[in-house]
Amino acid sequence: MASGRELPNIADILGPVLERVLREQRPLLMAIAERMAADRHREWAGAVEGESRRSDLVACANREEEIAGRVEALYPESAAVQADILAKNPDLAELNRAIFADRPLADQYAIQAQGERVGASTWRALAEQADPSARQTFLDCAELEEQSAAVLESILGDSIP
């Protein structure tokens, strides 16, 4: 059941966060967010009833991990850069948590679905500015984001118990 509270606008939240890092580091910041989303999907999968829904949410988590892995593979020093991003932005985990805190599951799914759509748009925007070696990876990431958004929207359409 929805809370009746207005859902946060993920684009309005993500924009200023991306501005905190250098343009060339933005894909790696996005990869951090993808891993956070994977954790969230796995948490939901562990708590939901029904094998089909559980399987769908695990697939979403796997897509998030795949996105992060593909992006990190583009950058030889990805782990060090991401550690630096996290050190300079210690509020990222709390910001991520706060977006979903104290919300019913339907709201959380709706927020995440919106986040997947914003992520797809962001990957496409990054692809426009990327060198050819990264461009297709970012476009593929956008497709994976949209697949997860569709799953969440389908779950929402089925009416969450």
Stockholm file with secondary structure:
# STOCKHOLM 1.0

chainA/1-161         MASGRELPNIADILGPVLERVLREQRPLLMAIAERMAADRHREWAGAVEGESRRSDLVACANREEEIAGRVEALYPESAAVQADILAKNPDLAELNRAIFADRPLADQYAIQAQGERVGASTWRALAEQADPSARQTFLDCAELEEQSAAVLESILGDSIP
#=GR chainA/1-161 SS CCCSSCCCCHHHHHHHHHTTSCGGGHHHHHHHHHHHHHHHHHHHHHHCCSHHHHHHHHHHHHHHHHHHHHHHHTCTTHHHHHHHHHHHCTTHHHHHHHHHTTCCHHHHHHHHHHHHHHHHHHHHHHHHHSCHHHHHHHHHHHHHHHHHHHHHHHHHHTCCC
#=GC SS_cons         CCCSSCCCCHHHHHHHHHTTSCGGGHHHHHHHHHHHHHHHHHHHHHHCCSHHHHHHHHHHHHHHHHHHHHHHHTCTTHHHHHHHHHHHCTTHHHHHHHHHTTCCHHHHHHHHHHHHHHHHHHHHHHHHHSCHHHHHHHHHHHHHHHHHHHHHHHHHHTCCC
//
